Amino acid sequence: MSDDTKKAGWILVGGRSARMGCDKAFVEVEGRALALRVADRIAPVCGSVTLVGDPAIYSALGLPVIEDAFPGQGPLAGIEAALRCTTADQNLIVACDMPALEIAVIEELFAAGGDCAVPQYADGKLEPLCAVYHRRFHATVLSALNSGIRAVKDVLRPQTGEPLAVLLVRVHSPAPFANLNTPEDVRKYTNG
């Protein structure tokens, strides 16, 4: 099995996008839909890239799309869908609104190993919506959703039962993970 078949990229689309006023995945940044810009950033490292959302809506972007089993339950449901469907050991799962992702950061996350490799800022804050999840993490995510847990950060904390290897990867700058949540964010990103 080559390294490419051991890795996969998954982009979470279909959030409410309330602050943007329209679906973020389709917002054009420098002439390309935001979700596709993120796909362009992660594909060189991940090999395959799949969207997680409603196929009836997101198939128009031209990438494979899988559906949530827990629609409307937030990003944790998207993570569950990716880990349920994957055949890859390591899975980069990322929000669709991070067009500044850097290959070096993504490679560092893949190299970290463990059940989950998640970026951590100097202030201790985690970035779980740009993290590498091993497919064995699926059972933990599914159990959390079935228990009513919806916050990704709550799943990363040690729970009862078998301990998980959640590895924190120190990042020096939040710039690669900047979210474009509003039209103003898009203007600032585009105008540099």
Disulfide bonds with the S-S distance in Angstrom:
none
